[in-house]
């Protein structure tokens, strides 16, 4: 990173992030910094660049749409919007979609939809869960360090241990609008509960008349080897939220809901959400994922096998390794040797590379990561 960039950043940008390098170019599963150094990217914009960096099909779709219409108000029918909604309904098996600009906004929308359709105000979520940093999504996010400075928050939310169905059954009642859950807790370090946990959530929600809201912002769009991680369990949620991998880095989020759950006129809205460019990028991204999705489970297995001496846990191309206090050091050593990895919460190394990563790149990354861990 050039000194000019550091000075400008320090002077003019709020110091909400800690960072040491500047990425200026990307192609496929590789990126380059401003010093010309090349890296295999196992962070992918935090599970965002699902089709890799600057996939030609996505670039072409964005450029083609930009030449015709960049923005159109939702006062009118928006190019690509209904087509993308149709795709997401098919992918999720649900009924109707609504778009946003981010995962946090998608979860805000889910909160509003659950409240307006159930007439209830309370929510339940899980310890170590992460659903966003806006005030509404932060209310259902557990991490005290980022939540408590902004309390009191709304809606009211009770947190129970991830995987504890008995505790969940005790707090979900006739006043509960919805239960927020991640199929795999990503920010917590790739924590995977048993599949029967989700059947239990479904049953508890049904008994109380509460909605099961599945946050697939990080796990969705093929990340785990299926379109949705919840699809590994056979459980059908009431609402699914999506974002990160949906448009290969172009900002977009979505909530998709079952039959009978939808916003009425003027109950929700957004100026930029579901715009022509975002929807074009998402449609192109889905087209690429359709081609590579069958290979994701084998790629994940290759990663897991290569890292087996360090007891990895994962599903598809979403892998976590418990490292402890050495995690920042491991992250640094990997970067010095040309592989970008990420430290999630509690000393957990998180690997969430592009779905298009090659076997050769996996093997190279595995070698660097093993060496750093050892």
C-alpha positions in Angstrom: 0.0 0.0 0.0 1.4 3.4 -1.0 2.1 6.0 1.7 -0.3 8.4 -0.1 -3.1 5.9 0.3 -2.3 5.3 4.0 -2.2 9.1 4.7 -5.4 9.8 2.9 -7.2 6.9 4.6 -6.0 8.0 8.0 -7.0 11.6 7.4 -10.4 11.2 5.7 -11.8 7.7 6.4 -13.3 6.6 9.7 -11.1 4.0 11.3 -13.7 1.2 11.5 -11.4 -1.4 9.9 -8.0 -2.7 10.5 -6.1 -3.3 7.3 -2.5 -3.5 6.0 -2.7 -4.1 2.2 -4.4 -2.7 -0.8 -5.9 -5.0 -3.4 -6.1 -3.4 -6.9 -6.8 -6.2 -9.3 -8.4 -9.7 -9.4 -9.0 -12.5 -11.9 -10.6 -15.8 -11.0 -9.3 -17.0 -7.6 -6.3 -14.7 -7.6 -5.8 -11.0 -6.6 -2.8 -8.6 -6.8 -1.9 -5.8 -4.4 -0.6 -2.4 -5.3 3.0 -3.7 -5.1 2.3 -6.3 -7.7 2.3 -9.3 -5.3 0.0 -12.2 -6.3 -2.3 -14.1 -3.9 -4.7 -17.1 -4.0 -7.8 -15.5 -2.5 -9.4 -17.8 0.1 -11.4 -14.9 1.5 -13.3 -13.9 -1.7 -14.5 -10.6 -0.3 -15.8 -12.6 2.7 -17.7 -15.2 0.7 -18.9 -12.6 -1.9 -16.9 -13.3 -5.0 -18.6 -16.6 -5.7 -17.7 -16.8 -9.4 -14.2 -15.4 -8.7 -13.0 -11.9 -9.4 -14.2 -10.2 -12.6 -15.8 -13.3 -14.2 -16.2 -12.4 -17.9 -19.9 -13.3 -17.9 -20.6 -11.1 -14.9 -18.5 -8.2 -16.3 -20.2 -8.4 -19.7 -23.7 -8.5 -18.0 -22.9 -5.4 -16.0 -21.4 -3.5 -18.9 -24.2 -4.4 -21.3 -26.8 -3.2 -18.8 -24.9 -0.1 -17.9 -24.9 1.0 -21.6 -28.7 0.8 -21.6 -30.0 1.8 -18.1 -28.1 2.2 -14.9 -30.9 3.1 -12.5 -34.7 2.9 -12.6 -37.0 3.8 -9.7 -39.1 1.0 -8.3 -42.0 3.3 -9.3 -41.7 1.4 -12.6 -41.0 -2.2 -13.7 -37.3 -2.6 -13.4 -35.2 -4.5 -16.1 -34.0 -7.9 -14.8 -35.9 -7.7 -11.5 -38.8 -10.1 -12.1 -36.5 -12.5 -14.0 -34.1 -12.6 -10.9 -37.1 -13.1 -8.6 -38.2 -16.0 -10.6 -34.7 -17.5 -10.5 -34.5 -17.2 -6.7 -38.0 -18.7 -6.2 -36.9 -21.7 -8.2 -33.6 -22.0 -6.3 -35.2 -21.7 -2.9 -38.5 -23.5 -3.4 -40.3 -20.6 -1.8 -42.9 -18.2 -3.3 -41.9 -14.6 -3.7 -38.8 -12.4 -3.4 -38.0 -8.9 -2.4 -34.6 -7.2 -3.0 -32.3 -5.1 -0.8 -28.8 -3.7 -1.1 -27.1 -5.9 1.5 -27.5 -8.9 3.8 -28.2 -6.7 6.8 -31.0 -5.0 4.8 -32.4 -8.4 3.8 -32.5 -9.3 7.5 -34.1 -6.0 8.3 -36.8 -6.8 5.7 -37.3 -10.3 7.3 -37.8 -8.7 10.7 -40.4 -6.3 9.2 -42.2 -9.1 7.3 -42.3 -11.4 10.3 -43.7 -8.6 12.5 -46.3 -7.3 10.0 -47.6 -10.8 9.1 -47.7 -12.4 12.6 -48.6 -9.3 14.5 -45.9 -10.2 17.1 -42.8 -8.2 18.2 -40.3 -10.6 19.8 -37.5 -12.7 18.2 -35.2 -15.5 19.2 -31.7 -15.9 17.8 -28.5 -17.8 18.8 -25.4 -17.3 20.7 -22.5 -16.4 18.3 -25.0 -15.7 15.5 -24.4 -12.8 13.1 -27.1 -11.1 11.1 -25.8 -7.6 10.4 -24.8 -4.3 11.9 -27.8 -2.0 11.2 -29.9 -1.4 14.4 -32.5 -3.9 13.5 -30.2 -6.7 12.3 -27.9 -5.9 15.2 -30.7 -6.6 17.6 -30.7 -10.3 16.5 -26.9 -10.5 16.4 -25.4 -12.0 19.5 -21.8 -10.7 19.7 -21.8 -8.4 22.7 -18.8 -6.4 21.6 -20.6 -5.0 18.5 -24.2 -5.1 20.0 -24.0 -3.8 23.5 -22.6 -0.3 22.7 -25.8 0.4 20.7 -28.4 -0.9 23.2 -31.3 -0.5 23.7 -32.1 -2.1 20.3 -35.3 -3.1 18.7 -36.8 -5.7 18.2 -36.6 -7.5 21.5 -34.5 -10.6 21.1 -33.7 -13.6 23.3 -30.5 -15.5 22.6 -30.1 -19.3 23.3 -27.1 -21.6 22.7 -26.7 -22.8 19.1 -27.9 -26.4 18.9 -29.8 -26.3 22.2 -33.4 -27.3 21.3 -34.6 -27.5 24.9 -33.5 -23.9 25.5 -35.2 -22.8 22.3 -38.5 -24.5 23.2 -38.5 -22.7 26.6 -38.4 -19.2 25.1 -40.4 -19.5 21.8 -44.0 -18.7 22.6 -47.2 -17.0 21.3 -45.4 -13.6 21.4 -42.5 -14.8 19.2 -42.6 -13.5 15.6 -39.6 -15.4 14.3 -36.5 -17.4 15.0 -33.3 -16.3 13.2 -30.8 -19.0 12.5 -27.7 -19.6 10.3 -27.4 -23.1 8.8 -23.7 -22.8 9.6 -22.4 -20.0 11.8 -19.9 -18.2 9.6 -18.6 -15.3 11.6 -18.4 -17.5 14.6 -15.8 -19.6 12.7 -17.8 -22.2 10.6 -19.8 -23.9 13.4 -22.0 -26.8 12.1 -24.8 -28.2 14.3 -26.5 -31.6 13.7 -29.1 -31.7 11.0 -31.9 -32.7 13.5 -31.4 -29.3 15.1 -33.2 -27.7 12.2 -36.0 -30.2 12.2 -36.4 -29.3 15.9 -36.5 -25.5 15.1 -39.1 -26.2 12.5 -41.3 -28.1 14.9 -40.9 -25.5 17.7 -41.8 -22.7 15.3 -44.9 -24.6 14.0 -46.1 -25.3 17.5 -45.9 -21.6 18.5 -47.0 -20.1 15.2 -43.6 -18.4 14.9 -41.7 -18.0 11.6 -38.4 -19.9 10.9 -36.1 -17.3 9.3 -32.9 -18.8 7.8 -30.0 -16.5 7.2 -28.2 -17.7 4.1 -26.3 -14.5 3.5 -22.9 -16.3 3.9 -23.9 -19.9 3.3 -26.2 -19.5 0.3 -25.6 -19.4 -3.5 -23.7 -22.7 -3.7 -21.2 -22.1 -1.0 -21.8 -25.4 0.7 -22.4 -27.5 -2.4 -26.2 -26.9 -2.7 -27.9 -23.6 -3.5 -28.8 -23.2 0.2 -27.1 -24.8 3.2 -30.5 -25.5 4.7 -31.2 -27.8 1.7 -28.8 -30.3 3.2 -31.3 -30.8 6.1 -34.5 -31.3 4.2 -36.2 -28.6 6.3 -38.3 -25.9 4.6 -38.0 -22.4 6.2 -40.6 -19.7 6.1 -38.1 -17.0 5.0 -34.6 -17.1 3.6 -32.2 -14.2 3.3 -29.4 -13.9 0.8 -26.7 -11.5 -0.2 -22.9 -12.0 -0.3 -22.5 -14.5 -3.2 -25.6 -13.5 -5.1 -24.0 -11.1 -7.6 -20.2 -11.7 -7.5 -19.5 -8.5 -5.6 -22.1 -6.2 -6.9 -24.2 -5.1 -3.9 -27.5 -6.8 -3.6 -29.5 -8.8 -1.0 -32.8 -10.6 -1.1 -35.4 -12.1 1.1 -37.5 -14.9 -0.2 -40.6 -16.1 1.6 -43.1 -19.0 1.4 -46.6 -18.7 0.0 -48.8 -16.4 2.1 -45.9 -14.3 3.3 -45.4 -11.1 1.4 -45.3 -7.3 1.8 -48.4 -5.4 0.8 -48.3 -2.1 -1.1 -46.2 0.5 0.8 -45.2 -1.9 3.6 -41.6 -1.9 2.5 -39.5 -0.2 -0.1 -36.0 1.0 -1.3 -34.7 3.4 -3.8 -31.7 1.4 -5.0 -32.8 -2.2 -4.2 -33.2 -4.6 -7.1 -31.8 -2.1 -9.6 -31.0 -3.0 -13.2 -27.3 -3.4 -12.7 -27.5 -5.5 -9.6 -30.1 -7.8 -11.0 -28.1 -8.2 -14.2 -25.0 -9.1 -12.2 -27.0 -11.6 -10.1 -28.5 -13.3 -13.1 -25.1 -13.7 -14.7 -23.7 -15.0 -11.4 -26.5 -17.6 -11.1 -25.7 -18.8 -14.6 -22.0 -19.4 -13.7 -22.9 -21.1 -10.4 -25.2 -23.4 -12.2 -22.2 -24.7 -14.2 -19.8 -25.0 -11.3 -22.1 -26.1 -8.5 -21.7 -29.9 -9.1 -18.0 -29.5 -8.5 -18.2 -27.7 -5.2 -18.5 -30.8 -2.9 -15.4 -32.4 -4.4 -13.4 -29.2 -4.1 -14.4 -28.9 -0.5 -13.4 -32.5 0.2 -10.1 -31.9 -1.4 -9.5 -28.9 0.9 -10.6 -30.9 4.0 -8.5 -33.9 3.1 -5.4 -31.7 2.6 -5.9 -30.0 5.9 -7.0 -33.1 7.8 -4.1 -33.1 10.3 -5.6 -29.9 11.7 -9.2 -31.2 12.2 -11.0 -28.9 9.8 -14.8 -28.7 9.8 -16.8 -27.6 6.9 -19.3 -28.2 4.2 -18.5 -27.5 0.5 -16.2 -24.5 0.2 -16.8 -23.2 3.7 -14.2 -24.5 6.1 -13.1 -23.6 9.6 -10.1 -24.6 11.7 -9.7 -23.8 15.4 -6.3 -22.1 15.8 -6.6 -20.0 18.9 -4.4 -17.0 19.7 -2.1 -17.8 16.8 -4.8 -17.1 14.2 -3.6 -13.6 13.3 0.0 -14.9 13.0 -1.2 -17.7 10.7 -3.1 -15.3 8.6 0.0 -13.1 8.3 2.3 -16.0 7.4 -0.2 -17.2 4.8 -0.3 -13.8 3.2 3.4 -13.5 3.1 3.4 -16.8 1.2 0.8 -15.8 -1.3 -2.5 -17.1 0.2 -5.2 -14.9 1.8 -7.2 -16.4 4.7 -9.4 -14.9 7.3 -9.6 -15.0 11.1 -13.2 -15.2 12.2 -14.3 -15.2 15.9 -12.6 -17.0 18.7 -9.4 -17.8 16.9 -11.0 -19.7 14.1 -9.4 -19.7 10.7 -12.1 -19.4 7.9 -11.6 -20.4 4.3 -14.3 -19.2 1.9 -12.7 -19.1 -1.6 -14.4 -18.5 -4.9 -16.4 -21.5 -6.1 -14.3 -21.5 -9.3 -11.1 -22.2 -7.4 -9.1 -24.9 -9.2 -7.7 -28.1 -7.8 -4.1 -26.8 -8.4 -4.9 -23.6 -6.5 -6.5 -25.7 -3.6 -3.3 -27.8 -3.4 -1.1 -24.7 -3.3 -3.2 -23.1 -0.7 -3.3 -26.2 1.4 0.5 -26.4 1.4 0.9 -22.8 2.5 -1.8 -23.1 5.2 -0.4 -26.3 6.6 3.1 -24.8 6.7 1.7 -21.8 8.6 -0.2 -23.9 11.0 2.8 -26.1 11.7 
